[in-house]
Amino acid sequence: MAMRDTGENIVLFRDAWGEVAKRFDLRKLGLPDDVATLLAEAFRGHHAGSSPDTQRGCYRALRIFATFAREEDAITGTADLTSALVGRYMAWLDRQPGPDGKGWTAPSKANVLAVLRYLIDWTKRHAPERLPNRIDFPYNPYPNRSPTPRPRLSEAVLKSILHAAYEEIDEAWERFETGRRILATRGAVAGADSQTCRFVREIARAGAGVVPSASRVRYGVSTLSTRGGLRHLSGYLHLTLEHLPAFFLAVAVQTAGNPDPLRRLRRDCQSPHPLDEHRVMIDWGKPRAGAKVKRAQRRSFDRRRPYAAPHLVDRLIAMTAPLAAQARVQERDLLFLMKSEKTGAVRLVSMSTLGKGIKRFIERANARIAIWNRAAPERRREPLPDFAAAFLRGSAATQVYTASQGDLIAAQALLNHARIDTTEHYVRGPEAARIQAETIARAQALMIGWVMGENGAAEATPAAIPASVPFGHDCLNLLGGDRPGKPCSRAGACLRCPGLVIPLDAGHLARILQAIAALEDARARLDPARWAMIYAESYRILTGDILPDFPDALHNAARAIVATLPVLPVLE
């Protein structure tokens, strides 16, 4: 929500609680008053619903435009906002040196120019009288500006990242558990000496469960440093920036989600799987996913795995509970909270802070790997490369694409993309090119053999592969689904799978009855067309194909079991 300040050239954006989220003073740009007023009004109107990052990006682009106006002495008022000025601005952008001395990249120039065009277009629609002269922007001024694909991390590197993350997660959790035992008693605690216990209790008292500033602790800095200092001792009370990146990276690799939406993961993100009692679903929001109908970002995990994402989320909920109590009301329900050492406030970790934390995580992991390699050179571990959180999603997609022998639909399902050409950008690279070349060559060989009448040896039918399915039992043939010879693209989620086995007992009937009731409840609430498009087929299979196979004698026992089952998540 955008609000006016007492100065019309100051733009305020408020959050849903009425607090000022962002404040931008366009008077500092040094532009003429009428131009600053025009841009401020367009900024306020066009970006009222934009994310804080987008708003900051707009202001940075306006500062670049103001630099152009100052260096070129190009603007004295709104009368100078013309098509010719746009051309001069583009020529000025072309002359700007980049960090490598080769000039700005085409995407960088296109993004900066687009910000100005959006604001001018908004003014044309809502306040055309502010523009005395015509101003137009060229169509697609920077063609072929596809950015260089992000580096892809190999399967071995992804496993090394997870290994290093799990090491730090175990360390952080052990320290936090020790802290909880210290605060629960007044005596000595195993795993901590008496002085550490005394320090932890003191800083917990001074900061109401969260590490306070050094001035509020009665022990001096030198005294606290004998036990690692406040930064180390804070790990006994809550999650710290030292270990937050490890949790984030482990969740990011397992979910293959976008970094920024995952950073905003909520504390209530978990829900039970509707059909498998051993699985838990994790949901997160992605504002850019879907235009009119938002698509859920969801992944399910087997809780029987010790480091499955639901277990990590449970630990995060416990370790950030003291921080949530002191966070702003608009961030209290979020998961990746941290205590700022500069401001002392509890806030959601920013992407820049997270990026710096990942750099330090890599340094610590490589230091441990170096020690390991010196102690066990026969079992050498490769050090972690320099990477960013943005590399993980594309790397996971590439691994799925490679493992499925070039099945782009499987990668699309992992990334939850509406359009398959979006997925293609994620898997583009040398490995994808190799698979595509081999596929084309194989297809051409088959075509030539067919034309020439050559009969190749018949391919052997692959052996059946068992797999887990939604009801917690076995799929008789994972290769007998919708892609014969390849793993079924809907493994674990397809009621029509020919390998699905459902025991005829009361327990499984109870889960089926519960799922049918949830679908019927959704049918009463949702738009009929949407329910028919998404849920009608599953309902038909459950009620028409599966339910009639259960004997009537099991229904009474199954209904009694339904009341004891975990509540299913509400469909939309």
Disulfide bonds with the S-S distance in Angstrom:
none
